[in-house]
Amino acid sequence: MKECPMCGETMRLVTRDQADRVPGTGQTTTREVREWICPECDYWEEAENTEE
């Protein structure tokens, strides 16, 4: 659990896949991104590797 620094509501830890294009090629790579998201004010920040 984490508190939003903007509005004080409880933030949620969300995991999603992000596709990145490789410059100079037509290839894309996919990586897993973990973010803390506030459902009330749309504030977000990337989660640290040690946070769960």
N, C-alpha and C positions, 0 to 999 in steps of 0.2 A: 504494500500500500504506500502511496505517495500523495502528498498534498500539492495541489496546483499553486504555484507562486503568484498567479494573476488573480484568481477568484477564491481560492481556499477550498474548492471542492476536491473530492477524491479522484485521482487519475487512474487510468487503466493501462496495463502493460499489454501491448498489441504486437504480434509478430506477423510480418508480411514478406512476400518476395518482391524484390526490386530488380528490374532488368536494366542493365547498363550496356550501351553500345561501345564496342572497341573501336577507337579512332583508326581510320585508314583501312578498315575492313568492313564487311557487311555482317560481322558476327556480333552476337549479344551474349553477355554473361548474366547469370542470375545469382543473386545473393540474398540471404535472409537478413532482414532488418528488424530490430526490436525497438519500439518507441513507447514512451509514456504519452498518452493522449488524454486530455481533459474533455469530457463530453459536453460540458457546460459552456466553455468559452473558446473551444477549438485550439487551445495552447497545446504544443507538443514539444518533446525533446527526445533525442536518441538515448536509449538505455545503455548504461555501462555494461561491460561483459560480465561483471560480478553481480549485477542486480537481478533479482527474480521476484 
